[in-house]
Amino acid sequence: MAPAYPPIGPNGPRRARLQAIRVRALEQIGVDGPGRLPAGFHGRWTRRHWAHASLFATLGMLAAALVPGFSVAMQAPVATPRTTLAIALPMLPAARLQGVPGDSWQVMHVRRGQTLGAMFKELGLPARSLQAILDQPGARAALTRLQPGTEVAFDLPVAASGQAVVLRGFRYDRDASHRVELTFDDGQVRERVIERPTETRTVVVSGAINGGSLYAVARKAGLQARDIDVLTDEIFKYDVDFDKDLKRGDRFSVVREELWREGQRVSAGPILAATFTTGDTIHSGFRYLRNGKPEYFTGDGRPLKKTFIRMPIPYARLTSSFGARRHPVLGRMRMHKGVDYGAGSGTPIMAAGDARVEYVGWKGGYGRVVILDHGRGYSTLYGHMSRFGKIRPGQRIDQGTLIGYVGSTGLATGPHLHYEFRVGGVHRNPLSITMPPPEPLTGRELAAFRAQTGPALARIRTVENVIYADVATPAPKSKTTAKKA
């Protein structure tokens, strides 16, 4: 029977109900009387009560998590039964135990700047073995200038502990179709030439610029860096500004020959034909040997390369024009028979066109000078050079050949190139003169050119019709018709 508590103050009835609830709770958990709870408890938990409850709850969860782990750790390990089964293996032949030539080839690929001598040193092989290889007919020419990525292989038997590594065999590719295998036996070198069949495939590489740079798209399509340089700096240099003219949807196609061996591409030949479609125009170029020299022509036989470069120095600024002026050194009015391009000392200078080197040396106020004879009465002069390129008088050079470097020799106030253009011995302004057109193909050469380039253009069109069949763009206008090509 719960004792009665008299109500105190105005809140007496409320306190009486709380006390009755507390007494019933204590009776349910087996506590006699209300004296076991603090007198200040009124049925509502304080912050202190909640803090204590949280602490005890956390300790309880930690105990529940750790105790089972200790229980498992204290258990004794259970032994797992194991069974051993003896398997009979075939006997290794005695010849294999002694080491048969060719059973331990170690293939290596030449790294950039690495020589065959460096490879021998890396493998711990004696220099006399290298010399024995180089003494074989044709070996020195093939192995002294190894290109990065070239594959060579060494047959190295497993050496016993404390013994030096011995070279038992060596192989390399003499060319794309022949592999040479050398075997060392009792101081003798035996050579075996293995023929490796190859095939030449004519392929078309095509790509569209739908994002990213031309270089990235072309590399992804399979062109090498040198192929991209031919496209931008040789074939389409004069027709397409690759810095400003490119836009989304432009595309290119390239025809070339590739050498394949045993299912792998060994090498790729030069570009035989190429087209570049920009906007509504197709630019095309075809490779043809004229007088034994490869050039690129349009479909109707006109050379793509211009006869002369107006500015034979890259990234230069015009500092003095053609005509009368006060000479900066002499201080008097004098005819300036050329143009001056200001540039840093050492900037390379290129030949403005195909030419024969007429003069290399010092020439009065010009300082170090080069004079080129381009034939048909055309010549160019390059003055104030700091040094010359690897050219000599009488040498035939191509357009773009490095002939020297910018300097300030002679009568010059600073580093610059003085460039003169002469026609029949008369000085002309190279910035305004109409340059002579390149000589087109004619007669038998033109007929041979058309017979050679027609199939290449047809192959490009076939591939592009398949690849770009779903491109909803108007038909491009070609600079050369199919009949002419």
Rosetta blueprint (number, residue, H / E / L):
1 M L
2 A L
3 P L
4 A L
5 Y L
6 P L
7 P L
8 I L
9 G L
10 P L
11 N L
12 G H
13 P H
14 R H
15 R H
16 A H
17 R H
18 L H
19 Q H
20 A H
21 I H
22 R H
23 V H
24 R H
25 A H
26 L H
27 E H
28 Q H
29 I L
30 G L
31 V L
32 D L
33 G L
34 P H
35 G H
36 R H
37 L L
38 P L
39 A L
40 G L
41 F L
42 H L
43 G L
44 R L
45 W L
46 T L
47 R H
48 R H
49 H H
50 W H
51 A H
52 H H
53 A H
54 S H
55 L H
56 F H
57 A H
58 T H
59 L H
60 G H
61 M H
62 L H
63 A H
64 A H
65 A H
66 L H
67 V H
68 P H
69 G H
70 F H
71 S H
72 V H
73 A H
74 M L
75 Q L
76 A L
77 P L
78 V L
79 A L
80 T L
81 P L
82 R L
83 T L
84 T L
85 L L
86 A L
87 I L
88 A L
89 L L
90 P L
91 M L
92 L L
93 P L
94 A H
95 A H
96 R H
97 L H
98 Q H
99 G L
100 V L
101 P L
102 G L
103 D L
104 S L
105 W E
106 Q E
107 V E
108 M E
109 H E
110 V L
111 R L
112 R L
113 G L
114 Q L
115 T L
116 L H
117 G H
118 A H
119 M H
120 F H
121 K H
122 E H
123 L H
124 G L
125 L L
126 P L
127 A H
128 R H
129 S H
130 L H
131 Q H
132 A H
133 I H
134 L H
135 D L
136 Q L
137 P L
138 G L
139 A H
140 R H
141 A H
142 A H
143 L H
144 T L
145 R L
146 L L
147 Q L
148 P L
149 G L
150 T L
151 E E
152 V E
153 A E
154 F E
155 D E
156 L L
157 P L
158 V L
159 A L
160 A L
161 S L
162 G L
163 Q L
164 A L
165 V L
166 V L
167 L L
168 R L
169 G E
170 F E
171 R E
172 Y E
173 D E
174 R E
175 D E
176 A L
177 S L
178 H E
179 R E
180 V E
181 E E
182 L E
183 T E
184 F E
185 D E
186 D L
187 G L
188 Q E
189 V E
190 R E
191 E E
192 R E
193 V E
194 I E
195 E E
196 R L
197 P L
198 T E
199 E E
200 T E
201 R E
202 T E
203 V E
204 V E
205 V E
206 S E
207 G E
208 A E
209 I L
210 N L
211 G L
212 G L
213 S L
214 L H
215 Y H
216 A H
217 V H
218 A H
219 R H
220 K H
221 A H
222 G L
223 L L
224 Q L
225 A H
226 R H
227 D H
228 I H
229 D H
230 V H
231 L H
232 T H
233 D H
234 E H
235 I H
236 F L
237 K L
238 Y L
239 D L
240 V L
241 D L
242 F L
243 D L
244 K L
245 D L
246 L L
247 K L
248 R L
249 G L
250 D L
251 R E
252 F E
253 S E
254 V E
255 V E
256 R E
257 E E
258 E E
259 L E
260 W E
261 R E
262 E L
263 G L
264 Q E
265 R E
266 V E
267 S E
268 A E
269 G E
270 P E
271 I E
272 L E
273 A E
274 A E
275 T E
276 F E
277 T E
278 T E
279 G L
280 D L
281 T E
282 I E
283 H E
284 S E
285 G E
286 F E
287 R E
288 Y E
289 L E
290 R E
291 N L
292 G L
293 K E
294 P E
295 E E
296 Y E
297 F E
298 T L
299 G L
300 D L
301 G L
302 R L
303 P E
304 L L
305 K L
306 K L
307 T L
308 F L
309 I L
310 R L
311 M L
312 P L
313 I L
314 P L
315 Y L
316 A L
317 R E
318 L E
319 T E
320 S E
321 S L
322 F L
323 G E
324 A E
325 R E
326 R E
327 H L
328 P L
329 V L
330 L L
331 G L
332 R L
333 M E
334 R E
335 M E
336 H E
337 K L
338 G L
339 V E
340 D E
341 Y E
342 G E
343 A L
344 G L
345 S L
346 G L
347 T L
348 P E
349 I E
350 M E
351 A L
352 A L
353 G L
354 D L
355 A E
356 R E
357 V E
358 E E
359 Y E
360 V E
361 G E
362 W E
363 K L
364 G H
365 G H
366 Y H
367 G L
368 R E
369 V E
370 V E
371 I E
372 L E
373 D E
374 H E
375 G E
376 R L
377 G L
378 Y E
379 S E
380 T E
381 L E
382 Y E
383 G E
384 H E
385 M E
386 S E
387 R E
388 F E
389 G L
390 K L
391 I L
392 R L
393 P L
394 G L
395 Q L
396 R E
397 I E
398 D L
399 Q L
400 G L
401 T L
402 L E
403 I E
404 G E
405 Y E
406 V E
407 G E
408 S L
409 T L
410 G L
411 L L
412 A L
413 T L
414 G L
415 P L
416 H E
417 L E
418 H E
419 Y E
420 E E
421 F E
422 R E
423 V E
424 G L
425 G L
426 V E
427 H E
428 R E
429 N L
430 P L
431 L L
432 S L
433 I L
434 T L
435 M L
436 P L
437 P L
438 P L
439 E L
440 P L
441 L L
442 T L
443 G H
444 R H
445 E H
446 L H
447 A H
448 A H
449 F H
450 R H
451 A H
452 Q H
453 T H
454 G H
455 P H
456 A H
457 L H
458 A H
459 R H
460 I H
461 R H
462 T H
463 V H
464 E H
465 N H
466 V H
467 I H
468 Y L
469 A L
470 D L
471 V L
472 A L
473 T L
474 P L
475 A L
476 P L
477 K E
478 S E
479 K L
480 T L
481 T L
482 A L
483 K L
484 K L
485 A L
